[in-house]
Amino acid sequence: MNLGDLAARIERLQPDAEPRDVARLCLLLSNSVNDLTGLEDDDVLRTAWTETGLRLQFATDQHAAMTEELEQLARS
């Protein structure tokens, strides 16, 4: 499997996804596995997709909390 194949599968599973979101997800998923061939299985792809989404949400929440804390420190 290559990134073009992965993008096509993502578009099939989420047809309303914007091209930049498909590209971003391809990058995140490809960085989360050692071998893209494992993502040929729909269940493995969905699991990796979910785990990647959770990690991204965690990082986003952590960044927001840190930003808020820094802003509070700057105001004091």
C-alpha positions in Angstrom: 0.0 0.0 0.0 1.2 3.5 -0.8 -0.1 6.9 0.4 -2.3 7.2 -2.7 -4.0 3.9 -1.8 -4.4 5.1 1.8 -5.9 8.4 0.7 -8.4 6.6 -1.6 -9.5 4.3 1.3 -9.9 7.3 3.6 -12.0 9.1 1.0 -14.1 5.9 0.6 -14.7 5.6 4.4 -15.3 9.4 4.8 -16.5 10.7 1.4 -17.2 14.2 2.8 -13.6 14.8 4.0 -11.8 17.8 2.7 -8.6 17.0 0.7 -6.4 18.7 3.3 -8.0 16.5 6.0 -7.3 13.4 4.0 -3.7 14.5 3.4 -3.3 15.2 7.1 -4.8 11.9 8.1 -2.5 10.1 5.7 0.5 11.7 7.3 -0.6 11.0 10.8 -1.5 7.4 10.0 1.6 6.7 8.1 3.7 8.0 11.0 1.7 5.8 13.5 2.5 2.4 11.9 5.7 0.7 10.9 4.2 -0.8 7.8 1.4 0.7 5.7 0.3 -2.8 4.5 -1.2 -3.3 8.0 -3.7 -0.6 7.1 -5.1 -2.6 4.2 -7.5 -4.3 6.7 -10.5 -2.0 7.3 -10.6 -2.9 11.0 -6.9 -2.2 11.5 -7.3 1.1 9.6 -10.3 2.1 11.7 -8.5 1.3 15.0 -5.4 3.2 13.9 -7.6 6.1 12.8 -9.4 6.2 16.2 -6.1 6.0 18.1 -4.5 8.7 16.0 -7.6 10.9 16.5 -7.5 10.4 20.3 -3.8 11.2 20.4 -4.3 14.3 18.4 -7.2 15.4 20.6 -5.1 14.8 23.7 -2.2 16.9 22.3 -4.7 19.6 21.3 -6.3 19.7 24.7 -2.8 19.7 26.4 -1.7 22.6 24.2 -4.8 24.6 25.0 -4.4 24.1 28.7 -0.7 25.1 28.5 -1.6 28.2 26.5 -4.2 29.2 29.0 -1.8 28.7 31.9 0.9 30.8 30.2 -1.7 33.6 29.4 -2.7 33.6 33.1 1.0 33.9 34.2 1.5 36.7 31.7 -1.4 38.6 33.2 -0.2 38.3 36.8 
